[in-house]
Every structure is written in C-alpha cells, then in structure tokens.
C-alpha cells in the first residue's frame, strides 16, 4: 500500500496492491486485487483497476494509447494471426 489512506478498510484481504491516495477495496475480504490511482477502488477479488471514477478531476485511462479521450477509458489491443 502506497498513498495516504490507501487500503484503509482492508482488514482481512490478502495479496493486494493499492497505489494512490484513497486507493483500495470497497469492502473487506478482497484478495488478489490491484487499484492504481487517486480514489481507484476494486469491488471484487482478482481485479485490476487503473484510475478512479465518478466525477471531475478523475483521470482517464489509456491502454495502448498515449492520448485517451477525456472522461472515458480508451483501449487499443493488437492481436497476431
């Protein structure tokens, strides 16, 4: 856990990574989860969340792009055939 109040409500969860102020689980007992970014939260085990959600000032998330659209998440995936 890294960041002010990161994982503050994680009492019995295990093998989690929370990076960023107020990043963490929404409930206790979540395992194998990762939340990265200001106010990023995970709601179930075996989950990865990048960036917080819910209002102005929250980040956009881009995967495979260096310019994600404002207010949305962008993903670019390539597959080989």
N, C-alpha and C positions, 0 to 999 in steps of 0.2 A: 504494500500500500504506500502510495506516494502522493501527497497533496493534503491540504487542510480538510479535515473531516472525511477523508477517503475511507470507505468501508466502515463508517461509524456504527452501522447497525448490523454488521456481520459478526455474529457471535459463534455460531456452530458450523458455518460453511468452511469448506476446505479447498485448497489448491486453486485459489482465485488470485487475480491480478487487477488492481484498481489504481489507475494513474490519473490524477487531476482533482481539483477541488470538488468536493461533494460527489465524486465518482463512487459507485458501489452498487450493491444489490438493493432491490426494492423490498426484499423480505429476508429473513434469516434462513439459513439452511441451504443456500445455493452453493453448488460445487462446480469446479472446473469452468469458471466464468471469467471473462475479461471485459472491463469497461475502461475506455481511454477517452479523456477529455473532460472539460468542465461540465459537471452535472450529468455525466453519462451514467446510465443505470441499466442493469440487467434484471430481467424478471424471472428467468429460469436457468437451470443448470446447463452446462455445455453450450454457452452462448458467448459471442464476441460482439461488443457494441463500440463503435467509434463515434464520438461526439454526443452531446446532449440533444434533447428535443424539446419542443414545446413553446418557443417564443423568440422574440427578437434578441439578438446577441448570441444566439446559439450558433455553433459552427455548421458549415456544410461539410459533407464528407465526399471525397473523391477517391475512387479506386481505379487505377489505370488511367487517370487524367490529372493534369496539374491545374485545371480550372473548372471545378464543379459549379453547377448552377446555384445561384443564391436561393436559399430557402428550400433546397431539395438535396437529395443524395444522387450522385452520379456514379455509374459503374461501367467500365469498359472491360470486357472479357474477350480473350482470344483463345481459340481452340485450334489445335492442329489436326489435320486429317490424314 
